[in-house]
Amino acid sequence: MAAAPWRSASAWAVLVAVAVAGVVTTMAKECTNIPTELSSHTVRARLQASPGAAEWRWRELFHEHLNPTDEAAWMDLMPPPPRGGLQTAAAADAGHHHHQEEEELDWVMLYRSLKGQQVVVGGAVPASGAAAAGPFLEEVSLHDVRLDPDGDDAAYGRAQRTNLEYLLLLDVDRLVWSFRSQAALPAPGEPYGGWEKPDSELRGHFVGHYLSATAKMWASTHNGTLAGKMSAVVDALDECQRAAGTGYLSAFPAEFFDRFEAIKPVWAPYYTIHKIMQGLLDQHVVAGNGKALGMVVAMADYFAGRVRNVIRRYSIERHWTSLNEETGGMNDVLYQLYTITHDQRHLVLAHLFDKPCFLGLLAVQADSLSNFHANTHIPVVIGGQMRYEVTGDPLYKEIATFFMDTVNSSHAYATGGTSVSEFWSDPKRLAEALTTETEESCTTYNMLKVSRHLFRWTKEVAYADYYERALINGVLSIQRGRDPGVMIYMLPQGPGRSKAKSYHGWGTQNESFWCCYGTGIESFSKLGDSIYFEEKGQKPALYIVQFIPSTFNWRTTGLTVTQKLMPLSSWDQYLQVSFSISAKTDGQFATLNVRIPSWTSLNGAKATLNDKDLQLASPGTFLTVSKQWGSGDQLLLQLPIHLRTEAIKDDRPEYASIQAVLFGPFLLAGLTTGEWDAKTGAAAAAATDWITPVPPGSNSQLVTLAQESGGKAFVLSAVNGSLTMQERPKDSGGTDAAVHATFRLVPQGTNSTAAATLEPLDMPGMVVTDTLTVSAEKSSGALFNVVPGLAGAPGSVSLELGSRPGCFLVAGGSGEKVQVGCTGGVKKHGNGGGDWFRQAASFARAEPMRRYHPMSFAARGVRRSFLLEPLFTLRDEFYTIYFNLVA
């Protein structure tokens, strides 16, 4: 009996690419938009914002292939059968003909099933379905995971809560305004702006993300208000789809797909359709919305008809060419849909969105990623991963494995992220890609999906390690602290860059809605989805792969696992995590597997179960504990966390000195506006030779020195190595102004005079001298006597130069350099000059505008020192994440 239709085409993606192109490499750089720049969402948004004269040029650069076809043409594209095997020529020939007949029948079945036809074999309709791969580790339900929102190490809980606040701020009528308008229904309220405005060709994409994000956030929090909002959006979209009457559902007209199918300029309509279908599917699967599944099926049927018509009227080649416009994860969502409906048409349609010219390159293990638009193609790989899970075809496992290894080894930054200006650059040439327009946030969101699938398949710790790195540095970094709805598009990697100062900068709540806003709200809604994975069976096992304060209700066993972390600090260099168990019924046998990350070591590591030592597994493996668990069991883990440097992905010798600094999985950024030369002291120096922890208690020594003049508040600031007075910023949180206005007053000696050095916050170990410069030399000229303010105001201080008694720091006006003034010196403003002097030499000792993060380090530089802090904690500050190491 012939194989099921999906199986005969197990390698169809790569083989069709070869059949159509002749050789895979000839298609490499044509396997995207023409012109290539039009793949970029940034470019498309800019073009949309300035229509007119430029439009004709874009259209001219597109090309069309108008070749009529029929079933015979489809058959011409059937891949040739494989040769091989040790058998007689006659037997081989007979077997070949029999196999070819089966293959031909299966290939035509694939085509006819797309057209809604059936092929009868032996008087029966072939069974649908596929021999799914597995078994794999299973995802645990977000309904059963709760993040700790309030602990000392609750960065994830705070990020989730900030995102929830944003999702609740968004208005249902404004979100669906363009959908209602498109369906000719009343549209109350006003539409949102940015990429959701009524004339944006990508409008509606964010609504799809919103449906996915709210489903996962509701599962993670069970917030009742959010449940009402997401249900209202589904109801509104259902009304729009019913009004259309064809299954079509979008915020833009179907004419966009006419242009897509004719290979004419249009901004990625299938990209948006994927978001809507995925959002509705998540509302069904995660949130249990009863009507959402039927809406997805209706959409799939509508677009199956469109794809069928393209193939029948023109050619399969025309369809493949149309996929050079970004289609998001259409293959992914259709494979997911097939696992629910088991409708063969959904499986075939998913196959037809597996982009052959790209997956074919990966199938022959060619690193030809350069110049490909990254976030167009990562979702195609994710869809290929779902194809492997659904069909068991090992080719797609190999494709995903090779792709992940290629990106991680040749195209990834120290953050774990990838891309420059939305594209991949040449492999192992990232030193020339260090700009503000690096690491598109969408790519990190999608690479996490790739690694998550691979970990579930293989249980390899390396994939969980990658997930941890990219989640901490690439996802947590894109929120601006606790500001709801303020996120970034790109995560700058270059020296002296700021998240606030790039082409896009920080977005806004109501006027951005970039692609990275959509993936951003999803990322922060599902922070609990990859902490725990389950292995079911007679002996259930739990894999704990991320160290995130949380509680997991393990329903299979009746156990509840509560994970807590001790706060990390630069001076106590151990990650300490506890797992407390409670049980509905004591004596439940189960296995806990806890990841031992590759960044730790056995020296100083410790694990205990109920205060009894356990033998610890090596880094890169799992600590496995199997027992009958009962309430009160506690597993404790202590893992050394080290400083280390990591070279940029660039194999040219002249760039070997460009290195990032990591503390375990945390990427440390140095606060600087451009300087990046670090002084290691020796060619092979260890990181600890030139990087030291900021001492405990340093926050208690921080101060901001302020004055009032003319009704305005000013602060003493160290800018570019000199002292000036700057107007106190209204929004001081996470800004360079706050950094420059914060000093560490370090007491010196124990005599009655309060002698101290004055260190700028961002130059730890360097001091202000009596020449009013900042130096690493701590001579007597760097001492100040901190005395009560000369003007007599309670709590004020004056800073007397230790080398020049009677001489003090004297402030000028805003932006003016601070000077040294001495008692009996030059008067100012005529009469009353003495009063002016006393006022100018007095500073209010205010609360520091900035504090050290617990994971703060001081790094020695060639011309200055650097304050290193975790990248994800920074907001508007200027920083570098790569240093040029100078021996």
ZAMARGU-4260 file (C-alpha; in steps of 0.2 Angstrom, whole numbers, plus 5000, padded with zeros to 4 digits):
<rodrens>
0) 5000/5000/5000 | 5006/5017/4996 | 5013/5028/5010 | 5003/5042/5017 | 5004/5058/5006
5) 5015/5067/5018 | 5029/5054/5018 | 5033/5053/5000 | 5037/5071/5001 | 5048/5070/5016
10) 5063/5079/5008 | 5052/5088/4995 | 5058/5105/5001 | 5076/5103/4997 | 5073/5092/4982
15) 5061/5104/4974 | 5073/5118/4977 | 5086/5108/4968 | 5074/5103/4954 | 5069/5121/4951
20) 5085/5130/4953 | 5097/5117/4946 | 5110/5120/4960 | 5105/5126/4978 | 5118/5140/4978
25) 5111/5149/4963 | 5095/5153/4973 | 5104/5159/4989 | 5103/5177/4987 | 5087/5177/4977
30) 5078/5168/4990 | 5071/5184/4998 | 5062/5201/4992 | 5068/5209/4977 | 5076/5221/4980
35) 5083/5213/4996 | 5082/5229/5006 | 5063/5228/5005 | 5064/5213/5017 | 5067/5226/5031
40) 5052/5231/5041 | 5061/5247/5045 | 5063/5251/5027 | 5045/5247/5023 | 5039/5258/5037
45) 5050/5272/5030 | 5043/5269/5013 | 5025/5269/5019 | 5028/5285/5028 | 5034/5294/5012
50) 5024/5287/4997 | 5025/5294/4980 | 5040/5296/4969 | 5049/5282/4976 | 5035/5269/4974
55) 5038/5267/4955 | 5056/5262/4958 | 5051/5248/4970 | 5038/5241/4958 | 5050/5242/4944
60) 5063/5232/4953 | 5051/5218/4956 | 5050/5204/4943 | 5036/5192/4938 | 5035/5174/4932
65) 5019/5170/4923 | 5020/5152/4918 | 5003/5142/4916 | 5003/5125/4924 | 4992/5110/4927
70) 4993/5094/4936 | 5006/5088/4923 | 5017/5103/4927 | 5016/5098/4946 | 5021/5081/4941
75) 5036/5087/4932 | 5042/5094/4949 | 5041/5078/4958 | 5058/5074/4965 | 5068/5059/4957
80) 5068/5043/4968 | 5083/5039/4978 | 5095/5026/4971 | 5106/5014/4981 | 5105/4997/4990
85) 5114/4981/4986 | 5102/4971/4975 | 5102/4963/4957 | 5099/4975/4943 | 5083/4966/4938
90) 5077/4967/4956 | 5083/4985/4957 | 5074/4989/4941 | 5058/4981/4946 | 5058/4989/4964
95) 5062/5006/4956 | 5047/5005/4945 | 5036/4999/4959 | 5043/5013/4970 | 5041/5026/4957
100) 5023/5022/4954 | 5020/5024/4973 | 5029/5040/4973 | 5020/5047/4958 | 5003/5042/4966
105) 5008/5050/4983 | 5014/5066/4974 | 4998/5068/4964 | 4989/5065/4981 | 4998/5079/4988
110) 4993/5091/4974 | 4975/5085/4974 | 4973/5085/4992 | 4977/5104/4991 | 4963/5106/4978
115) 4951/5097/4990 | 4951/5081/4980 | 4953/5063/4985 | 4963/5049/4977 | 4956/5031/4980
120) 4968/5018/4983 | 4962/5000/4984 | 4944/5006/4985 | 4947/5016/5001 | 4952/5034/5006
125) 4970/5034/5013 | 4970/5038/5031 | 4976/5055/5036 | 4989/5059/5049 | 5007/5057/5051
130) 5019/5046/5061 | 5024/5060/5073 | 5041/5060/5081 | 5045/5059/5099 | 5042/5056/5113
135) 5049/5073/5118 | 5049/5082/5134 | 5032/5090/5136 | 5028/5108/5139 | 5020/5112/5156
140) 5004/5122/5156 | 5007/5141/5160 | 4991/5139/5171 | 5002/5129/5183 | 5017/5141/5184
145) 5017/5156/5194 | 5032/5168/5195 | 5037/5177/5211 | 5032/5195/5209 | 5040/5202/5225
150) 5056/5194/5230 | 5073/5201/5230 | 5077/5192/5214 | 5061/5195/5206 | 5066/5203/5189
155) 5055/5191/5180 | 5040/5194/5190 | 5042/5213/5189 | 5044/5211/5170 | 5028/5201/5169
160) 5018/5213/5180 | 5024/5228/5169 | 5018/5219/5154 | 5002/5215/5162 | 4999/5233/5165
165) 5002/5237/5147 | 4990/5224/5141 | 4977/5231/5152 | 4980/5249/5146 | 4976/5244/5128
170) 4958/5248/5122 | 4948/5235/5113 | 4939/5247/5101 | 4955/5255/5096 | 4964/5238/5093
175) 4950/5231/5082 | 4946/5248/5073 | 4954/5244/5056 | 4946/5226/5057 | 4929/5234/5059
180) 4932/5247/5046 | 4938/5234/5033 | 4922/5223/5037 | 4911/5239/5034 | 4905/5238/5052
185) 4903/5253/5064 | 4920/5257/5071 | 4919/5267/5087 | 4933/5276/5095 | 4950/5280/5086
190) 4962/5269/5079 | 4980/5267/5086 | 4995/5274/5077 | 5012/5268/5072 | 5011/5252/5062
195) 4993/5249/5067 | 4987/5266/5059 | 4973/5264/5046 | 4985/5267/5031 | 4999/5255/5037
200) 5000/5239/5026 | 5005/5229/5041 | 4989/5235/5052 | 4982/5221/5062 | 4998/5211/5065
205) 4999/5218/5083 | 4981/5212/5087 | 4987/5195/5083 | 5001/5196/5095 | 4989/5204/5108
210) 4978/5188/5107 | 4993/5177/5109 | 5000/5188/5123 | 4984/5189/5133 | 4980/5171/5132
215) 4997/5167/5139 | 4997/5181/5152 | 4979/5176/5158 | 4986/5158/5160 | 5000/5165/5170
220) 4990/5176/5181 | 4971/5173/5179 | 4968/5191/5179 | 4949/5193/5177 | 4950/5210/5168
225) 4962/5203/5155 | 4951/5189/5152 | 4936/5201/5148 | 4947/5211/5136 | 4954/5196/5126
230) 4937/5188/5124 | 4930/5205/5118 | 4943/5206/5105 | 4939/5188/5099 | 4921/5192/5098
235) 4924/5208/5088 | 4935/5198/5076 | 4922/5185/5074 | 4909/5198/5070 | 4921/5205/5056
240) 4924/5187/5049 | 4905/5183/5048 | 4902/5200/5039 | 4915/5195/5026 | 4907/5178/5024
245) 4921/5170/5015 | 4932/5165/5030 | 4944/5180/5026 | 4949/5190/5042 | 4961/5205/5041
250) 4962/5223/5045 | 4967/5226/5026 | 4958/5222/5010 | 4961/5205/5001 | 4968/5215/4987
255) 4984/5215/4996 | 4985/5196/4992 | 4982/5199/4974 | 4998/5210/4974 | 5007/5196/4984
260) 5002/5183/4972 | 5006/5194/4957 | 5024/5197/4964 | 5020/5215/4966 | 5025/5227/4981
265) 5015/5224/4996 | 5021/5224/5014 | 5020/5205/5020 | 5002/5202/5021 | 5004/5183/5026
270) 5015/5189/5040 | 5000/5198/5048 | 4988/5183/5044 | 5000/5172/5053 | 4999/5183/5069
275) 4980/5183/5068 | 4979/5164/5066 | 4992/5161/5079 | 4983/5173/5091 | 4966/5164/5088
280) 4974/5147/5090 | 4982/5152/5106 | 4965/5159/5112 | 4958/5141/5109 | 4972/5131/5115
285) 4979/5141/5130 | 4963/5151/5135 | 4950/5139/5130 | 4940/5151/5119 | 4927/5140/5110
290) 4924/5150/5095 | 4942/5154/5091 | 4946/5137/5083 | 4932/5138/5070 | 4939/5156/5065
295) 4956/5149/5062 | 4949/5134/5052 | 4939/5146/5041 | 4955/5157/5038 | 4965/5141/5033
300) 4951/5136/5021 | 4951/5153/5013 | 4970/5154/5010 | 4971/5136/5005 | 4959/5142/4991
305) 4971/5156/4986 | 4986/5145/4986 | 4977/5132/4975 | 4972/5145/4963 | 4990/5152/4961
310) 4997/5135/4958 | 4983/5130/4945 | 4983/5147/4936 | 5002/5149/4935 | 5014/5137/4943
315) 5021/5130/4959 | 5036/5141/4955 | 5025/5156/4956 | 5020/5151/4973 | 5038/5148/4979
320) 5043/5165/4972 | 5029/5173/4981 | 5036/5166/4997 | 5051/5178/4995 | 5039/5191/5003
325) 5039/5188/5022 | 5026/5175/5027 | 5030/5174/5046 | 5027/5157/5053 | 5012/5152/5042
330) 5020/5134/5041 | 5021/5133/5060 | 5003/5139/5064 | 4996/5127/5050 | 5006/5112/5057
335) 4999/5117/5075 | 4982/5117/5067 | 4984/5100/5059 | 4988/5092/5076 | 4971/5098/5082
340) 4960/5095/5067 | 4970/5081/5058 | 4963/5088/5042 | 4975/5083/5028 | 4972/5099/5019
345) 4980/5109/5034 | 4995/5097/5033 | 4997/5100/5014 | 4995/5119/5016 | 5008/5119/5029
350) 5020/5110/5018 | 5017/5123/5004 | 5023/5137/5016 | 5040/5127/5020 | 5051/5139/5010
355) 5061/5127/4999 | 5075/5138/4993 | 5080/5143/5011 | 5077/5126/5020 | 5086/5118/5005
360) 5102/5127/5009 | 5101/5122/5027 | 5097/5104/5022 | 5114/5103/5012 | 5122/5112/5027
365) 5127/5127/5019 | 5131/5143/5029 | 5124/5155/5017 | 5114/5166/5029 | 5123/5182/5025
370) 5111/5195/5018 | 5096/5185/5022 | 5083/5195/5032 | 5084/5186/5049 | 5066/5187/5055
375) 5059/5182/5039 | 5068/5165/5040 | 5069/5160/5058 | 5050/5157/5059 | 5052/5146/5043
380) 5064/5135/5053 | 5052/5134/5067 | 5039/5128/5056 | 5051/5115/5049 | 5053/5110/5068
385) 5034/5108/5069 | 5035/5098/5053 | 5047/5086/5061 | 5037/5084/5077 | 5021/5081/5066
390) 5028/5069/5053 | 5044/5062/5061 | 5054/5067/5045 | 5072/5067/5052 | 5078/5080/5038
395) 5069/5094/5047 | 5077/5089/5064 | 5094/5090/5055 | 5089/5107/5047 | 5085/5115/5064
400) 5101/5108/5072 | 5112/5114/5059 | 5103/5131/5059 | 5105/5133/5077 | 5123/5128/5077
405) 5127/5140/5063 | 5118/5155/5070 | 5126/5152/5088 | 5143/5149/5082 | 5145/5162/5068
410) 5131/5175/5069 | 5127/5178/5088 | 5132/5192/5099 | 5137/5189/5118 | 5118/5193/5122
415) 5113/5177/5112 | 5104/5188/5099 | 5108/5190/5081 | 5106/5201/5066 | 5112/5219/5060
420) 5099/5231/5053 | 5087/5216/5053 | 5099/5205/5042 | 5112/5192/5044 | 5130/5198/5040
425) 5144/5188/5035 | 5148/5173/5046 | 5161/5177/5060 | 5163/5195/5054 | 5153/5203/5068
430) 5167/5216/5073 | 5161/5227/5059 | 5143/5225/5064 | 5144/5234/5081 | 5131/5248/5079
435) 5115/5254/5086 | 5105/5244/5074 | 5109/5226/5080 | 5099/5212/5088 | 5082/5215/5082
440) 5071/5210/5096 | 5060/5199/5085 | 5074/5188/5081 | 5078/5184/5099 | 5060/5180/5102
445) 5061/5167/5088 | 5078/5160/5091 | 5072/5156/5109 | 5058/5145/5100 | 5071/5136/5090
450) 5082/5132/5105 | 5066/5127/5115 | 5061/5114/5102 | 5079/5107/5101 | 5080/5105/5120
455) 5064/5096/5121 | 5070/5084/5108 | 5087/5081/5114 | 5088/5086/5133 | 5105/5094/5129
460) 5110/5107/5142 | 5118/5118/5129 | 5101/5123/5122 | 5095/5127/5139 | 5110/5137/5142
465) 5107/5147/5126 | 5089/5150/5131 | 5095/5157/5148 | 5108/5169/5140 | 5096/5175/5127
470) 5081/5177/5139 | 5091/5187/5152 | 5101/5198/5140 | 5090/5199/5125 | 5072/5199/5132
475) 5073/5207/5149 | 5084/5221/5141 | 5070/5227/5130 | 5059/5234/5143 | 5062/5251/5150
480) 5062/5247/5168 | 5044/5248/5175 | 5037/5259/5162 | 5022/5249/5154 | 5022/5249/5135
485) 5040/5256/5133 | 5051/5244/5123 | 5064/5244/5110 | 5066/5237/5092 | 5085/5235/5092
490) 5097/5231/5106 | 5113/5241/5102 | 5129/5232/5103 | 5142/5245/5098 | 5153/5255/5110
495) 5146/5271/5118 | 5128/5266/5113 | 5111/5268/5122 | 5094/5259/5120 | 5087/5277/5119
500) 5098/5283/5105 | 5095/5272/5089 | 5084/5274/5074 | 5069/5269/5083 | 5074/5272/5101
505) 5061/5268/5114 | 5043/5266/5108 | 5027/5273/5115 | 5012/5265/5122 | 5000/5271/5108
510) 5011/5276/5093 | 5023/5262/5089 | 5016/5244/5088 | 5032/5238/5078 | 5034/5220/5075
515) 5045/5220/5090 | 5031/5227/5101 | 5021/5212/5096 | 5034/5199/5100 | 5039/5209/5116
520) 5022/5208/5123 | 5022/5189/5120 | 5039/5187/5127 | 5034/5195/5144 | 5018/5185/5144
525) 5026/5168/5143 | 5041/5170/5155 | 5036/5154/5164 | 5035/5143/5149 | 5052/5136/5149
530) 5057/5134/5167 | 5050/5117/5169 | 5047/5102/5157 | 5039/5086/5160 | 5043/5068/5156
535) 5027/5057/5158 | 5026/5039/5161 | 5026/5026/5174 | 5040/5035/5182 | 5037/5054/5180
540) 5051/5066/5179 | 5053/5084/5180 | 5067/5094/5171 | 5070/5111/5179 | 5081/5121/5167
545) 5079/5139/5171 | 5083/5147/5188 | 5068/5159/5190 | 5059/5161/5206 | 5042/5152/5204
550) 5030/5139/5209 | 5025/5124/5199 | 5010/5114/5202 | 5015/5097/5195 | 4998/5089/5193
555) 5004/5072/5187 | 5012/5069/5203 | 5002/5079/5216 | 5018/5088/5220 | 5021/5107/5221
560) 5039/5114/5218 | 5043/5131/5224 | 5060/5138/5217 | 5068/5152/5226 | 5085/5161/5223
565) 5096/5171/5235 | 5100/5188/5228 | 5115/5188/5217 | 5129/5200/5221 | 5146/5203/5214
570) 5155/5200/5230 | 5146/5184/5235 | 5149/5174/5219 | 5137/5159/5221 | 5121/5156/5213
575) 5111/5149/5227 | 5094/5141/5223 | 5082/5131/5234 | 5068/5119/5228 | 5055/5116/5241
580) 5042/5102/5239 | 5025/5100/5245 | 5014/5085/5242 | 4995/5081/5242 | 5000/5063/5247
585) 5017/5059/5254 | 5027/5045/5246 | 5025/5050/5228 | 5039/5043/5218 | 5046/5055/5205
590) 5063/5061/5198 | 5069/5079/5198 | 5082/5084/5185 | 5091/5101/5188 | 5101/5109/5175
595) 5120/5111/5180 | 5124/5125/5168 | 5140/5126/5158 | 5145/5143/5165 | 5148/5135/5183
600) 5162/5124/5190 | 5163/5110/5202 | 5175/5119/5213 | 5165/5126/5227 | 5149/5119/5221
605) 5137/5110/5233 | 5120/5101/5233 | 5110/5095/5248 | 5094/5086/5250 | 5087/5088/5267
610) 5104/5094/5273 | 5113/5079/5267 | 5126/5081/5253 | 5123/5075/5236 | 5136/5070/5223
615) 5135/5085/5211 | 5135/5082/5192 | 5147/5090/5180 | 5143/5107/5172 | 5133/5104/5156
620) 5123/5090/5163 | 5109/5087/5175 | 5108/5083/5194 | 5096/5069/5195 | 5087/5065/5211
625) 5074/5051/5211 | 5065/5047/5227 | 5048/5046/5236 | 5044/5064/5239 | 5035/5071/5254
630) 5030/5089/5260 | 5045/5097/5268 | 5058/5090/5256 | 5071/5103/5251 | 5084/5102/5238
635) 5098/5116/5239 | 5110/5120/5226 | 5125/5131/5227 | 5134/5135/5210 | 5150/5146/5208
640) 5147/5160/5196 | 5162/5167/5188 | 5168/5182/5178 | 5174/5177/5161 | 5177/5186/5144
645) 5171/5180/5128 | 5178/5184/5111 | 5166/5192/5097 | 5161/5180/5083 | 5175/5186/5072
650) 5189/5174/5066 | 5201/5188/5060 | 5216/5190/5071 | 5215/5209/5071 | 5199/5207/5081
655) 5204/5194/5093 | 5205/5208/5107 | 5187/5212/5106 | 5179/5203/5120 | 5163/5204/5131
660) 5162/5202/5149 | 5150/5189/5157 | 5146/5185/5175 | 5139/5168/5173 | 5125/5170/5161
665) 5124/5189/5164 | 5131/5200/5151 | 5140/5215/5159 | 5139/5232/5151 | 5152/5246/5154
670) 5145/5263/5157 | 5154/5274/5144 | 5150/5286/5130 | 5163/5278/5118 | 5179/5273/5127
675) 5181/5254/5126 | 5200/5251/5129 | 5202/5240/5144 | 5219/5237/5153 | 5221/5219/5157
680) 5239/5220/5163 | 5245/5204/5154 | 5242/5196/5137 | 5233/5181/5145 | 5226/5189/5160
685) 5211/5182/5169 | 5196/5193/5170 | 5198/5194/5189 | 5215/5202/5186 | 5207/5218/5179
690) 5189/5217/5185 | 5184/5218/5204 | 5168/5218/5213 | 5161/5235/5219 | 5164/5233/5238
695) 5149/5229/5249 | 5141/5244/5257 | 5146/5256/5243 | 5128/5262/5240 | 5128/5269/5258
700) 5143/5281/5252 | 5134/5287/5237 | 5128/5305/5236 | 5121/5319/5225 | 5127/5336/5229
705) 5114/5349/5224 | 5111/5368/5224 | 5097/5380/5221 | 5099/5395/5211 | 5086/5407/5202
710) 5072/5395/5207 | 5080/5380/5198 | 5089/5365/5205 | 5107/5360/5200 | 5118/5345/5203
715) 5136/5343/5203 | 5141/5332/5188 | 5157/5323/5182 | 5155/5324/5163 | 5170/5319/5152
720) 5182/5320/5166 | 5178/5337/5172 | 5166/5345/5185 | 5151/5355/5180 | 5134/5360/5187
725) 5120/5353/5177 | 5101/5357/5179 | 5093/5342/5189 | 5084/5331/5176 | 5065/5329/5179
730) 5066/5310/5174 | 5082/5304/5183 | 5079/5286/5182 | 5091/5276/5171 | 5099/5291/5163
735) 5117/5297/5160 | 5112/5313/5169 | 5109/5303/5185 | 5125/5293/5183 | 5135/5309/5181
740) 5127/5317/5196 | 5131/5303/5208 | 5147/5302/5218 | 5154/5290/5230 | 5162/5299/5246
745) 5174/5287/5252 | 5181/5291/5270 | 5200/5291/5272 | 5208/5289/5289 | 5201/5291/5306
750) 5206/5308/5312 | 5193/5321/5317 | 5193/5329/5300 | 5181/5320/5289 | 5193/5317/5275
755) 5186/5308/5259 | 5189/5305/5241 | 5176/5309/5228 | 5173/5295/5215 | 5162/5298/5200
760) 5149/5283/5200 | 5154/5277/5182 | 5173/5278/5186 | 5175/5267/5201 | 5192/5269/5209
765) 5196/5285/5200 | 5195/5301/5210 | 5192/5320/5208 | 5209/5329/5211 | 5213/5347/5217
770) 5215/5352/5199 | 5197/5347/5197 | 5201/5333/5185 | 5197/5314/5187 | 5212/5303/5189
775) 5217/5285/5194 | 5231/5293/5205 | 5225/5294/5223 | 5238/5306/5230 | 5236/5319/5244
780) 5229/5330/5230 | 5214/5319/5229 | 5208/5322/5247 | 5194/5333/5252 | 5188/5338/5269
785) 5170/5337/5271 | 5164/5351/5282 | 5147/5358/5287 | 5141/5370/5273 | 5149/5387/5274
790) 5131/5395/5271 | 5125/5387/5287 | 5110/5377/5280 | 5106/5362/5290 | 5113/5346/5282
795) 5123/5355/5269 | 5142/5352/5266 | 5157/5361/5259 | 5172/5352/5251 | 5188/5359/5256
800) 5204/5354/5246 | 5215/5344/5258 | 5230/5351/5249 | 5225/5369/5251 | 5216/5373/5267
805) 5203/5387/5265 | 5200/5383/5247 | 5184/5375/5242 | 5174/5368/5227 | 5164/5383/5221
810) 5149/5380/5209 | 5146/5392/5194 | 5130/5393/5183 | 5122/5379/5174 | 5134/5370/5162
815) 5149/5380/5169 | 5164/5371/5176 | 5166/5370/5194 | 5181/5381/5201 | 5191/5382/5216
820) 5188/5397/5227 | 5197/5402/5243 | 5192/5412/5258 | 5198/5430/5256 | 5199/5428/5237
825) 5191/5437/5223 | 5174/5444/5227 | 5159/5442/5215 | 5144/5453/5212 | 5151/5468/5222
830) 5144/5470/5239 | 5140/5454/5248 | 5153/5444/5239 | 5156/5434/5255 | 5138/5428/5255
835) 5139/5423/5237 | 5155/5413/5240 | 5148/5404/5255 | 5132/5399/5245 | 5142/5394/5230
840) 5153/5383/5241 | 5139/5374/5250 | 5130/5359/5243 | 5114/5350/5249 | 5119/5332/5253
845) 5104/5324/5243 | 5099/5306/5240 | 5109/5298/5226 | 5101/5299/5209 | 5108/5283/5205
850) 5114/5267/5215 | 5125/5252/5211 | 5116/5237/5205 | 5121/5222/5217 | 5130/5214/5202
855) 5142/5229/5199 | 5160/5228/5195 | 5175/5240/5192 | 5185/5237/5177 | 5202/5244/5174
860) 5204/5254/5157 | 5218/5262/5148 | 5212/5280/5151 | 5198/5277/5163 | 5189/5264/5173
865) 5172/5257/5169 | 5157/5253/5180 | 5150/5236/5174 | 5132/5232/5177 | 5120/5219/5169
870) 5114/5225/5152 | 5096/5221/5156 | 5096/5233/5171 | 5101/5248/5160 | 5088/5260/5153
875) 5095/5276/5144 | 5113/5275/5150 | 5127/5274/5137 | 5137/5258/5137 | 5148/5246/5128
880) 5146/5227/5129 | 5162/5224/5120 | 5179/5230/5126 | 5196/5231/5117 | 5207/5222/5128
885) 5225/5230/5129 | 5238/5220/5138
</rodrens>
